[in-house]
Amino acid sequence: MDESTITFGHDGEGALALAFSPDGKRIATGYVAITIWDATTGAEIRTIKGHEFAVMSLAFSPDGERIISGSMDGLVKVWNVSSGEEIMTLEGHEAGKGVADVDINSDGKRIISIDYDGIIKVWHADNGQGLLTIDKVLGRGEYGRSVAISPDGKRIIAGRKSKEVHEWDASTGEELRTFSIQDQSLLFVEYSPNGRQIALGCGGGMIKIVDTETEKEVILTEGKGWDRSLVNSLAFSPDGKRLVSGGYDRMVRVWDTNTGKELTTLVGYPAPLTKVVFSPNGQLIASTAFGGQSRVWDPSEERKSRVLKGGHTDLVRNVVFSPDGKELISASMDKTINIWDVFKGEVIHTLSGHEDTILSLAISPDGRHIVSGSGDNSIRIWDVDSGKQVRKLPGHDGAVFSVVFSPNSKRIISGGKDKKIRVWDVSTGEELKTLSGHQESVYAVAYSPDGRRIVSGSSGVVKIWDATTNEELRTLSGHRYTVRSLSFTPNGKRIISGGYDATVRIWDVMTGDKLMTLFGHNKNVEAVAVSPDGKRIVSGSFLTAKVWDAKTGAELMTLPADDGALGVAFSPDGKAIAGACGRNIILWESGARPVVDGSEQSGESTQNSAE
């Protein structure tokens, strides 16, 4: 991670529970042990052990002196925060059922818990006496997941697997009302600070806010209706004006509770989120996820994303910025190319003409032309201003997997299924030369910044050529499978390659030495790009895009992309990254960092090696 970030975590095991202290100075996370952290520095203050199995939920008492934990061992425990000593154990949930959630009301007098069998219990916070058990409505086996107590301590809300939300009187257990959540099972509930609204997070990704007095609903998102959109956690800001959500889409989203508008999307997690909370002053957001990821974010400064959508009807495979950064060009499997206005998010031109999937795309350094390669075996040159086709270049005997302009915009090189690299004159369309030497399809080509070298990638190898003499200078071996993408650093001294062995590799141009291998993706690396200052590398794969430090190989951030990032590009000023994600293009702000950031261990290995 970036040197300015501060890390805390659970040794790669992942934190399942998370809570801010009332004064905002401490954060508690839980896995099997409970760890108290300094919220400003990320320093570990204390580790509390006592549960036999995973801690699923944590809550601080209003005075901040105690912390309540619920665990898969079926126990609720109350601890002294300062000393770490156990104050009491609340027994009542059946052993082996597991406590899914705990909460405490605003005056600190009542603790509430729910187990995975749907049984709710209310306890006296001072002596642990059981005050109430609610099990008639949810019923055994209804899979309780989340429970909340209203700020005034008078009401309890919980949901059931059979798509209903119930509210009870916290003193008598009398059912007050029932809410339907349509066709999605409930996973998380939360009261607003004034107790008038409840937020509901559902299995299919739906999030909605219900006014408990008028029953008016504000639907924040309908959800995708699939597992990767599951909502695991919701939290209101202290003023109730915002709601933060986290779940299996691996994004932290901030919503306006009045309008339902999504205000901010915080990205960077390679694993599903387990818990999100606002700090007591509402200025920060803490989040944690499977795989040791625990972070504190400043949503006012954090990296944001925009989505350009509606322009393509099939997967987008390539994206490139115009040299001035005002336009973005995308190519899709729907056989079209779109030129977008980056600031308006609107399509300026749609370029049609290819008869098969567009597999490669580039824009000339002078910004005048676009070149595209397709599964229809053709290369086409387009005028940027008019959007019209200038010429069609036949020549490849098979699909054209990669195209790129020379630095002076006068030449195009292409690589294809016919194992050839071809060099073309832009002004005439004439094929100037053919480079032969690969034994398999050529999937990637690139020009050096000075135009003196050509680099190409095929099955397991990268070749460097003299652009003037056509001489093959050297072959770089290291990738186990297809090399799908190539890029030079701006100074021309390094080559970056991405391959189907899920690695990114850095090579020395002069010696051919492999300098570093970047591990972190667990799927094919489809695209790589280097920032204009040469300090960062972005790589795109299925599920994620990753940003790396080009000098050290350290992973700086992960940008989730559920539909894959088949193409990636830095903006000319380096402040934004574009990703070809499904049928859309995502634009991420690239410069911001988390305030406090958890460890990078996850299901994907992030240990990189210098060769």
C-alpha positions in Angstrom: 0.0 0.0 0.0 1.0 3.7 -0.3 3.4 4.7 2.5 1.0 7.4 3.7 -1.7 4.8 4.6 -1.9 3.2 8.0 -2.8 -0.5 8.3 -4.7 -2.6 10.8 -6.2 -6.0 10.4 -6.6 -9.6 11.7 -3.6 -11.3 10.2 -5.4 -12.1 7.0 -8.3 -13.8 8.7 -10.7 -10.9 8.1 -12.8 -8.9 10.5 -16.5 -9.8 10.7 -17.6 -7.2 13.3 -16.9 -3.5 13.6 -17.9 -0.6 15.9 -16.8 3.0 16.5 -16.6 4.2 20.1 -19.0 7.1 21.0 -16.2 9.6 21.1 -14.8 8.4 17.8 -11.3 7.9 19.1 -11.4 4.1 19.0 -12.5 1.3 16.7 -13.3 -2.2 17.7 -13.0 -5.1 15.2 -13.8 -8.7 15.8 -12.9 -12.1 14.3 -12.2 -14.7 17.1 -10.5 -12.1 19.2 -11.8 -8.5 19.6 -9.2 -5.8 18.9 -9.4 -2.2 20.0 -7.6 0.3 17.7 -6.7 4.0 17.7 -9.0 5.4 15.1 -6.5 8.1 14.1 -3.2 6.3 13.9 -4.4 2.7 13.4 -2.3 1.5 16.3 -3.5 -1.5 18.2 -4.5 -0.7 21.8 -5.7 -4.0 23.1 -6.7 -7.5 22.1 -9.6 -9.2 24.0 -10.0 -12.9 24.0 -12.8 -15.0 25.4 -15.0 -16.3 22.6 -14.4 -19.8 21.2 -15.7 -19.0 17.8 -16.0 -16.0 15.4 -17.3 -12.7 16.8 -20.1 -11.7 14.5 -21.2 -8.4 16.0 -19.9 -5.6 18.3 -21.5 -2.6 20.0 -20.1 0.1 22.4 -22.2 1.2 25.3 -23.2 4.9 25.1 -20.5 5.9 27.6 -17.9 4.0 25.7 -16.8 2.1 28.8 -18.1 -1.3 27.8 -18.3 -3.3 24.6 -20.8 -6.0 23.8 -20.0 -8.9 21.6 -22.1 -11.6 20.0 -20.4 -14.8 18.7 -20.9 -18.0 16.9 -20.4 -19.8 20.2 -24.0 -18.7 21.1 -22.8 -16.2 23.8 -23.2 -12.5 24.3 -20.4 -11.0 26.4 -19.9 -7.6 28.0 -16.3 -6.3 28.4 -14.5 -3.5 30.1 -12.9 -1.5 27.3 -10.1 0.0 29.4 -8.9 -3.2 31.0 -10.2 -5.8 28.5 -11.7 -7.8 31.4 -14.9 -9.7 30.9 -17.8 -8.2 33.0 -20.4 -10.8 32.3 -21.6 -13.5 29.9 -25.3 -13.5 28.8 -26.4 -17.1 28.3 -29.7 -18.0 26.7 -29.2 -18.6 23.1 -28.9 -22.2 22.2 -25.4 -23.5 21.9 -24.3 -23.9 18.3 -27.0 -21.5 16.9 -24.6 -18.5 16.9 -25.4 -14.9 17.8 -25.8 -12.9 14.5 -26.2 -9.4 15.8 -26.2 -7.3 19.0 -27.3 -3.8 19.8 -27.7 -1.5 22.8 -30.2 1.3 23.2 -29.2 5.0 23.6 -29.5 5.1 27.4 -27.4 2.0 27.7 -30.0 0.1 29.8 -31.0 -2.7 27.3 -29.0 -5.1 25.2 -30.6 -6.9 22.4 -29.4 -10.0 20.5 -30.6 -12.3 17.7 -29.3 -15.7 16.8 -29.2 -17.5 13.5 -32.3 -19.4 14.5 -34.3 -16.2 14.6 -34.6 -16.0 18.4 -34.5 -12.4 19.8 -33.5 -11.7 23.4 -33.5 -8.5 25.5 -31.2 -8.2 28.5 -30.7 -5.8 31.3 -27.4 -4.1 30.5 -26.3 -3.7 34.2 -26.9 -7.2 35.6 -27.5 -9.4 32.5 -31.0 -10.4 33.5 -33.1 -11.7 30.7 -36.1 -9.4 30.2 -37.7 -10.7 27.1 -37.6 -13.5 24.5 -39.3 -13.1 21.1 -39.5 -16.3 19.0 -43.2 -16.6 18.0 -43.1 -14.5 14.9 -39.8 -15.2 13.3 -40.0 -18.8 14.4 -37.2 -21.3 14.7 -35.3 -21.9 11.5 -36.3 -18.6 10.0 -32.6 -17.5 9.9 -32.3 -14.3 11.9 -29.5 -12.1 10.6 -30.0 -8.6 11.9 -31.8 -6.9 14.8 -32.0 -3.3 16.0 -33.4 -1.4 19.0 -34.9 2.0 18.5 -32.8 4.9 20.0 -35.5 5.4 22.7 -35.4 1.7 23.6 -39.1 1.2 23.1 -39.1 -0.8 19.8 -37.3 -3.7 18.3 -37.1 -4.5 14.6 -35.9 -7.7 12.9 -36.5 -9.6 9.7 -37.0 -13.1 8.5 -36.0 -15.2 5.6 -39.5 -15.3 4.3 -39.4 -11.7 3.2 -41.0 -9.9 6.1 -39.9 -7.3 8.6 -41.5 -7.2 12.0 -41.4 -4.5 14.7 -42.2 -5.3 18.4 -42.7 -3.4 21.6 -39.4 -3.8 23.5 -41.1 -4.2 26.9 -43.9 -6.5 26.1 -42.9 -8.3 23.0 -46.2 -7.3 21.3 -46.0 -7.1 17.6 -46.6 -3.5 16.4 -46.4 -3.9 12.6 -45.1 -5.9 9.7 -43.4 -4.7 6.5 -43.2 -6.6 3.2 -39.9 -6.4 1.2 -41.3 -7.9 -2.0 -39.4 -10.8 -3.4 -36.1 -10.4 -1.5 -35.1 -11.8 1.8 -33.9 -9.4 4.5 -30.3 -9.4 5.6 -29.9 -6.1 7.5 -32.1 -3.6 9.4 -31.2 -0.3 11.1 -33.1 2.5 12.8 -32.4 6.1 12.0 -31.1 8.3 14.8 -34.5 9.8 15.5 -36.2 6.3 15.3 -38.6 7.4 12.7 -37.1 5.6 9.7 -35.8 2.1 9.2 -33.3 1.1 6.6 -33.6 -2.4 5.0 -30.9 -4.3 3.2 -31.9 -7.3 1.1 -30.5 -10.4 -0.4 -31.0 -9.4 -4.0 -29.3 -6.0 -3.4 -32.4 -3.9 -2.8 -31.9 -1.1 -0.2 -34.9 1.0 0.9 -35.8 3.3 3.7 -39.3 3.1 5.3 -40.9 5.9 7.4 -42.4 4.0 10.3 -45.2 6.6 10.8 -46.4 7.1 7.2 -44.9 3.8 5.7 -43.6 5.9 2.8 -40.7 4.2 1.1 -37.6 5.6 -0.5 -35.9 2.9 -2.7 -32.2 3.6 -3.0 -31.5 0.7 -5.3 -33.6 -2.2 -6.7 -30.5 -4.4 -6.6 -29.3 -6.9 -9.2 -31.1 -9.8 -7.7 -28.0 -12.0 -7.5 -25.5 -13.1 -4.9 -22.8 -10.5 -5.6 -25.2 -7.7 -4.7 -26.1 -9.0 -1.2 -26.3 -6.2 1.4 -24.4 -7.1 4.5 -24.5 -3.8 6.4 -26.2 -0.5 6.7 -25.7 2.6 8.9 -27.2 6.0 9.2 -25.1 9.1 9.7 -25.6 10.8 13.1 -27.9 13.4 11.5 -29.8 10.8 9.6 -29.3 12.5 6.3 -27.1 9.9 4.8 -27.0 6.1 4.7 -23.9 4.0 4.1 -24.1 0.5 2.7 -21.7 -2.4 2.1 -22.0 -5.9 0.8 -20.9 -8.4 -1.7 -20.4 -5.9 -4.5 -17.3 -4.9 -2.6 -18.2 -1.2 -2.7 -19.0 1.3 0.1 -21.9 3.4 -1.1 -23.2 6.6 0.5 -26.9 7.6 -0.1 -29.1 10.7 0.5 -31.9 9.4 2.7 -34.3 12.0 1.6 -33.9 11.7 -2.2 -32.5 8.2 -2.5 -29.6 9.6 -4.6 -26.3 7.8 -4.5 -23.8 10.5 -3.3 -20.5 8.7 -3.2 -19.0 5.3 -4.1 -15.9 4.3 -2.3 -13.9 1.6 -4.0 -10.9 -0.5 -3.1 -12.0 -3.8 -1.6 -11.1 -7.1 -3.3 -13.5 -9.0 -1.0 -17.2 -8.6 0.2 -17.7 -6.1 3.0 -19.0 -7.3 6.3 -19.7 -4.1 8.2 -19.9 -0.4 7.6 -20.4 2.4 10.2 -20.2 6.2 10.4 -18.0 7.9 13.0 -19.9 9.7 15.7 -19.3 13.0 14.1 -20.4 11.7 10.7 -17.1 12.8 9.0 -15.6 9.3 8.5 -16.7 5.9 7.5 -15.2 2.7 8.9 -15.6 -0.5 6.9 -14.3 -4.1 7.1 -14.4 -7.1 4.9 -13.4 -10.7 4.5 -9.7 -11.1 4.1 -8.3 -8.7 6.8 -9.5 -5.5 5.2 -10.4 -2.8 7.8 -10.4 0.8 6.7 -11.4 4.3 7.8 -12.5 6.5 4.9 -13.1 10.2 4.5 -16.0 10.2 2.0 -15.5 13.9 1.2 -12.0 13.2 -0.1 -12.0 9.6 -1.2 -11.7 8.2 -4.6 -15.1 8.3 -6.4 -16.4 6.6 -9.5 -18.7 7.6 -12.4 -20.4 5.2 -14.8 -20.9 5.9 -18.5 -23.8 3.7 -19.6 -26.4 3.2 -22.2 -24.0 3.4 -25.1 -23.4 -0.3 -25.8 -25.6 -3.3 -26.0 -22.8 -5.9 -25.4 -19.5 -6.2 -23.5 -17.1 -3.3 -23.8 -13.6 -4.6 -24.5 -11.5 -1.5 -24.9 -11.3 2.1 -23.7 -8.9 4.9 -24.5 -8.7 8.6 -23.7 -8.2 11.3 -26.3 -4.9 13.1 -25.9 -6.6 16.2 -24.3 -8.7 14.0 -21.9 -12.0 15.5 -23.0 -13.2 12.4 -24.8 -13.2 8.7 -24.1 -13.4 6.1 -26.9 -14.9 2.6 -26.2 -15.2 -0.5 -28.4 -17.6 -3.3 -27.8 -18.6 -6.8 -28.8 -21.7 -5.1 -30.3 -19.5 -4.2 -33.2 -19.6 -0.4 -32.5 -17.2 2.3 -31.2 -18.5 5.2 -29.1 -16.9 8.5 -28.7 -18.0 10.0 -25.3 -17.9 13.5 -23.8 -16.1 12.7 -20.5 -17.6 15.6 -18.6 -21.2 15.2 -19.8 -21.1 11.4 -19.9 -22.8 11.5 -23.3 -22.1 9.7 -26.6 -20.9 12.2 -29.3 -20.5 9.7 -32.2 -21.2 6.0 -32.7 -18.9 4.4 -35.3 -20.4 1.5 -37.2 -19.0 -0.7 -39.9 -17.3 -3.7 -38.4 -19.1 -7.0 -39.1 -17.8 -8.8 -36.0 -16.6 -8.1 -32.4 -14.2 -5.2 -32.1 -11.1 -6.6 -30.3 -8.7 -3.7 -30.3 -8.7 0.1 -30.3 -6.3 3.0 -30.3 -6.3 6.8 -30.8 -3.5 8.6 -32.6 -1.3 10.8 -30.4 -2.3 13.8 -32.5 -6.0 13.0 -31.7 -7.1 13.0 -35.3 -7.8 9.3 -35.9 -9.0 6.1 -34.3 -7.9 2.7 -35.4 -9.8 -0.5 -34.6 -9.2 -4.2 -35.2 -12.0 -6.8 -35.3 -12.9 -10.4 -35.5 -14.0 -9.7 -39.1 -10.2 -9.7 -40.0 -10.2 -6.0 -40.8 -8.6 -2.9 -39.5 -10.5 0.4 -39.9 -9.3 4.0 -39.5 -11.9 6.6 -38.4 -11.9 10.4 -38.3 -12.4 11.6 -34.7 -14.2 14.8 -35.5 -16.7 13.5 -37.9 -17.0 9.9 -36.7 -16.7 8.7 -40.3 -14.6 5.8 -41.6 -11.5 7.0 -43.5 -10.4 3.6 -44.8 -10.4 -0.1 -44.3 -7.2 -2.1 -44.2 -7.5 -5.8 -45.3 -4.5 -8.0 -44.9 -4.7 -10.1 -41.8 -5.8 -13.7 -42.3 -7.8 -13.9 -39.1 -9.0 -11.8 -36.2 -7.0 -8.6 -35.4 -6.3 -8.7 -31.6 -4.2 -5.6 -31.2 -3.6 -2.2 -32.9 -1.6 0.8 -31.9 -0.3 4.1 -33.5 3.3 5.1 -33.8 4.3 8.1 -31.6 4.3 10.4 -34.7 0.8 9.2 -35.7 2.0 8.2 -39.1 2.1 4.4 -38.7 -0.1 1.7 -37.3 1.1 -1.7 -36.1 -1.3 -4.6 -35.7 -1.1 -8.2 -34.4 -3.5 -11.0 -35.3 -4.5 -14.6 -35.3 -2.4 -15.2 -38.4 0.7 -14.9 -36.1 1.9 -11.8 -38.0 2.7 -8.2 -37.0 1.9 -5.8 -39.8 3.0 -2.2 -40.2 0.7 0.3 -42.1 0.9 3.8 -43.5 -1.9 5.9 -42.0 -2.3 8.3 -44.9 -2.4 5.8 -47.7 -3.5 2.5 -46.0 -0.5 0.8 -47.6 1.0 -2.3 -45.7 4.6 -1.3 -45.3 6.1 -4.4 -43.7 5.3 -7.7 -42.1 7.1 -9.1 -39.0 7.2 -12.9 -38.6 8.5 -14.9 -35.8 5.7 -15.8 -33.4 4.5 -19.4 -33.4 1.0 -18.5 -32.1 -1.5 -15.7 -32.5 -0.2 -12.2 -31.7 -2.5 -10.8 -29.0 -0.6 -7.6 -28.1 1.6 -5.0 -29.8 3.1 -1.6 -28.6 5.4 1.1 -29.9 8.2 2.5 -27.8 7.8 6.2 -27.0 10.7 7.1 -29.3 9.2 4.9 -32.1 12.5 2.8 -32.4 11.1 -0.4 -30.9 8.1 -2.6 -31.4 7.1 -5.1 -28.8 4.7 -8.0 -29.3 3.1 -10.6 -27.2 1.9 -14.1 -28.0 1.6 -17.5 -26.2 4.0 -17.2 -23.2 6.5 -14.9 -24.9 7.2 -11.2 -25.5 9.3 -10.2 -28.5 11.2 -6.9 -29.1 11.8 -5.7 -32.6 13.8 -3.0 -34.3 11.1 -0.8 -35.9 13.5 0.4 -38.7 15.3 -2.8 -39.7 12.5 -5.3 -38.7 15.1 -7.3 -36.8 14.0 -9.4 -33.9 16.2 -8.2 -31.0 15.2 -10.6 -28.2 12.5 -12.9 -26.9 11.3 -12.5 -23.3 10.0 -15.6 -21.6 8.2 -15.9 -18.3 4.5 -15.8 -18.8 3.0 -19.3 -18.7 0.1 -18.5 -21.0 -1.0 -15.9 -23.5 0.4 -12.4 -23.2 -2.8 -10.3 -23.7 -1.6 -6.7 -23.2 1.6 -4.6 -23.4 2.7 -1.1 -22.6 6.0 0.9 -22.4 6.8 3.2 -19.5 7.0 6.8 -20.7 10.8 6.8 -20.6 10.9 3.7 -22.8 13.1 1.8 -20.4 10.5 -0.7 -19.2 7.9 -3.0 -20.8 4.8 -3.9 -18.8 3.0 -7.1 -19.8 -0.2 -8.7 -18.6 -1.1 -12.3 -19.2 -3.5 -15.1 -18.8 -1.4 -16.5 -16.0 -3.0 -13.8 -13.9 0.3 -11.8 -13.5 1.7 -8.5 -14.5 5.4 -8.5 -15.4 7.9 -5.7 -15.7 10.9 -6.1 -18.1 14.1 -4.1 -18.9 14.0 -3.1 -22.5 17.8 -3.0 -23.0 18.7 -6.3 -21.3 15.5 -8.2 -21.6 15.7 -9.0 -17.9 12.5 -9.7 -16.0 12.6 -7.2 -13.2 9.4 -7.9 -11.3 6.3 -10.1 -11.3 3.1 -8.6 -9.8 0.8 -11.1 -8.2 -2.7 -10.2 -7.1 -5.2 -11.0 -9.8 -6.8 -14.4 -9.7 -8.1 -14.3 -13.3 -6.7 -13.5 -16.7 -5.1 -10.1 -16.9 -6.8 -8.6 -20.0 -5.2 -5.1 -20.1 -2.4 -3.0 -18.7 -1.6 0.7 -18.8 1.0 3.1 -17.3 0.3 6.5 -15.8 1.6 9.5 -17.7 4.3 10.1 -15.0 5.3 6.5 -15.2 4.8 6.0 -11.4 1.8 3.7 -11.5 0.5 0.7 -13.5 -3.2 -0.2 -13.8 -4.2 -3.7 -14.8 -7.6 -5.1 -15.7 -9.0 -8.5 -15.1 -12.2 -10.2 -14.5 -13.8 -8.8 -11.2 -11.1 -6.2 -10.6 -8.8 -3.5 -11.8 -5.6 -3.0 -9.7 -3.2 -0.1 -9.4 0.5 -0.8 -8.7 3.5 1.2 -7.8 5.7 0.9 -10.9 8.9 1.2 -9.0 8.3 -1.2 -6.1 5.5 -3.4 -7.4 3.4 -2.7 -4.3 -0.3 -2.9 -4.9 -1.8 0.6 -4.2 -5.5 -0.1 -4.6 -8.1 -2.5 -6.0 -11.0 -1.1 -8.0 -13.9 -3.6 -8.0 -15.4 -4.4 -11.3 -18.0 -7.2 -11.0 -18.4 -7.5 -14.8 -14.7 -7.5 -15.4 -12.3 -4.8 -16.5 -11.4 -6.0 -20.0 -9.8 -2.6 -20.9 -8.1 0.0 -18.8 -6.6 3.5 -19.4 -5.2 6.4 -17.5 -6.4 9.9 -18.4 -3.7 12.2 -19.8 -3.4 14.0 -16.5 -3.3 10.7 -14.6 -6.1 11.8 -12.3 -8.7 9.3 -13.6 -8.7 5.6 -14.7 -11.2 4.3 -17.1 -12.3 0.6 -17.1 -14.3 -1.3 -19.6 -16.7 -3.1 -17.3 -19.6 -5.1 -18.7 -21.6 -3.0 -21.0 -20.5 0.2 -19.3 -17.4 2.3 -18.7 -16.4 3.1 -15.1 -14.3 6.2 -14.4 -12.4 6.1 -11.1 -10.6 9.0 -9.5 -7.1 7.6 -9.1 -5.3 9.8 -6.6 -7.1 9.5 -3.3 -6.3 7.0 -0.6 -8.1 5.6 2.5 -7.3 7.4 5.7 -6.7 4.2 7.6 -6.4 1.1 5.5 -6.4 -2.6 6.5 -4.0 -5.3 5.4 -3.9 -6.5 1.8 -4.3 -10.2 2.5 -7.2 -11.7 0.7 -8.2 -14.6 -1.5 -5.9 -13.1 -4.1 -2.2 -13.3 -3.4 -0.6 -9.8 -3.3 3.0 -10.8 -2.7 5.1 -9.5 -5.5 8.6 -10.6 -6.4 11.7 -8.9 -7.8 13.5 -11.1 -10.2 
